[in-house]
Amino acid sequence: MRDIDITLKIKRYDPEAKKTWVQDYSLKAGRILRFTDLFRRINNELDPTLAWNSSCEHAQCGTCAVQVNGKPLLACELLVENAVAQFGTPVFKIEPITVAPVVRDLIVDLEQAYDRVHKAKPYIIDGAKKPAAQDEIQILPRDLERYVEATRCINCFCCATACISSQRGFIGPNAVMASIIRLMDPREQAKEERLDLLYSEEGIYRCHTSKACSFVCPKEIDVAHFIALAKEGKFNI
């Protein structure tokens, strides 16, 4: 299996000098290397100063999200051969996601990004009491499947980066999903509080229905579908 000659054009940022530039790195890369592997090779062989983020590298934490040729995705999921096939080029422009200020190079301030999610209160505010004769609140299997689909979000912020409304007062697709999930949850009693957020000035009617959120979601959640249901007031599972 022959290596591929690739070029990564990485957007750099030095906070001390307040300087931004694009730096090219040329590599002979194995076809099944992930982009996180490429970043690590750059650190080890070419430039130890390149800053990037990752944690689990199993597509479960979302911390390695970057933009590759304009598309937000998880660097730990993207293989070299798949990237060349998908984008039709061995040259890749790598940029940080746009949901928060850049800290350095490809690292953004995720605490600020999470401010929107925290605003959506991604937890049960007022939990229902269990029926006296039951040990748990039960959900039919066919309904649970749809509910679980909605909860696969890992808050990688790929959808919020791709969303054309995120920079225009919209709380963001993943933050909206966090509230929609709880509205679908039969245990949640604080429905009115959640509806106040969804229909607020930064809520779902800021969404332009571009469906970019669904297109880039690495967990293949049809985010636009759930937002459309919310616009129609359909929250029951």
Secondary structure by P-SEA (a helix, b strand, c coil): ccccbbbbbbbbbbccccbbbbbbbbbbccccccaaaaaaaaaacccccccccccccccccccccccccccccccccccaaaaaaaccccbbbbbccccccccccccccccccaaaaaaacccccbbbbcccccccccccaaaaaaaaaaacccccccccccccccccccccaaaaaaaaaaaacccccaaaaaaaaaaccccccccccccccccccccccaaaaaaaaaaaccccc
